[in-house]
Amino acid sequence: MPVNQQKPEWKELKVKIQNKFGKLSEQDLEGLNGHMDKLTSTVQKVYNYDQKKAEQECKAFNETLERIA
């Protein structure tokens, strides 16, 4: 789900991502370029998770976003 980085929604989403995944740097967030499909690989790299763990964490995060929306 690409999100345009210039839209206010992306700025709000970046804050939510940072709150959930506090180890992600501003550079990591900018590297997403608004593309949520890149979040799993970024979380995997920064947190040193295996693929399955990163997918579980990101899926749980996305589910919380869907409940809020």
Stockholm file with secondary structure:
# STOCKHOLM 1.0

chainA/1-69         MPVNQQKPEWKELKVKIQNKFGKLSEQDLEGLNGHMDKLTSTVQKVYNYDQKKAEQECKAFNETLERIA
#=GR chainA/1-69 SS CBCCTTSHHHHHHHHHHHHHSTTCCHHHHHHHTTBGGGHHHHHHHHHTCCHHHHHHHHHHHHHHHHHHC
#=GC SS_cons        CBCCTTSHHHHHHHHHHHHHSTTCCHHHHHHHTTBGGGHHHHHHHHHTCCHHHHHHHHHHHHHHHHHHC
//
